[in-house]
Every structure is written in structure tokens, then in C-alpha cells.
Amino acid sequence: MDIVSLLNQYLSPRIGQRVRQLAHWPQDLISLLSNHKRNPLIPPRWRDFVGGGDFAAVGDLYLRYFVELGQLRTRDQVLDVGCGLGRMAAPLTQYLDLNGAYWGFDVEPSGIHWCQTRIAKRYPHFHFTLAQVRNRMYNPRGHILPETYRFPYENQKFDFQFATSVFTYMNALATLHYIEEIGRVLKPGGRSFNTFFLINKESLACIRQQRSSQAFRYQVQDSWTISKTNPEKAIGHSEATIQERYAQVGLRIIEPIHYGSWCGRDRYTSYQDMVVAVKE
């Protein structure tokens, strides 16, 4: 574990974000001075607030998951719930054809500004919206609670929806509400691809054995968190509750669930658990 990741375990989310940004300044400055050509859709690492890993590589990897596991098509109307700085939108610009289109929303104003100026101006069939949802770290001035937020799209608009690393930081009530909204905006036959930290017998056993990268010690409603003072720092959701909510809103989970390595299990697909479903 590097020093930045270690510090982030003990710092507030906002300060942790600043630490990550400052840590990447030197490398970004060197790249700039050496005239290193950057993909204009990829932000410098000091701007990245959406977690670890290589921005472009993670986006490319998930595009592969969307196609292979979620059956994403080039002509689909796509919704990105929590688009951030466009980590998933960037590779989709090279995949969706002009019959397809992309909509993304996020609560973080600077991320939406980046996407609107860097992506939407180059690709008119890509659209980005700022959600005025209250979030202590990313949008403290937001005036809408996530538990009541209505996605700004009409019923049955989308063929494909995804949310990556969103519900892993969202409380149970908000997560269940967002799943309901996903069911509302998907067309019949549309596909949903979402990532979670799912709490089940296997992951609980791994956590108790201290194999997990997420020390979910505190239970709140049907979810678990690593921090009493900042519950949304990382959240694991009851798999049974998520399955029940999917069924309630007409989302049929396509088995198997693609479990992740986060809890220390031996067999996994990626880091987070991936749930693919179809709207009935």
C-alpha cells in the first residue's frame, strides 16, 4: 500500500482527495514540460476524484465488461449514473455510433464542467447534467436528498444503464431509491450494469478473517460501513436486500452475479461485485 492510500484511511474524504491530487502534481508537471501528448478526454491525475487505478485503463476494462457481460450495443441509448470526470464516457465515444447516444449525471460540479467542455463539445450525442443532490464531499450545497432525487429523464428512455463505484459510497435508502429510478427509466428489455460491495455469507466470513480490503465493522440498516463518523466512506449492501429491490422494480438479475476480489475471496471477476440485470 502506498503512502497516499495509507493516509486516506485516516483523513477526512475532502482532505484525502486533496492529498491524492497534490501527490500527482509532479508527474503531471513533468508530462506537461516534456510535451507529452495527452488524450484530451483524459484529465490530469491531480484532477481525478473517482478513485485509484489508471483512468484510461479502468475505463477500457469496464467497456469490455459492458459489452461482454452486459451486451452493450453500438446503437444503444446509454445512461451513466455518477459519470464523474467521464472515465466510462471517454471509451464510449469510440464505441457508440451515431445511432447511439449517452447521458451522464453527477453531483460534482467540476466533473460535469470537464465532461461538458472536453467530451460533449467534441461528441454532440454525449450529454452531461449536474445533479443538485446533497453530498458531504462532492456537493455540500446540493439541495436535494439522494433518497428523493428523480433522474431527469422520461420513463423507458434507455437501452443500457450503468453505475460503477456509486452504490459503494451510498447509503441503503438512497441506493434502493436509485434502483427504483433505474427501473423507471429503462426500456423493457433494457440492461442494467451496477457495481456493489455485496454482503453475503462468503464476504462476511472473509471480513471476519480479516481478508477484506474493506473493514465493514459497523452495521447501519441493511448496509455496513467502515466508519461511524463518515458512513459513506465505503458501504457494503445486503445482497438479499439488493436482490429483493431489483425484483420489486422489474429488474431480473442475470445469474451469476460476478463477485469481486474486494473481500479477499479466491475466485473473482474484478474488484467490485458486478450485477447485470434486464428490465422485464
Order of alpha helices (4+ residues) and beta strands (2+ residues): alpha-alpha-alpha-beta-alpha-beta-alpha-beta-beta-alpha-beta-beta-alpha-beta-beta-beta-alpha-beta-beta
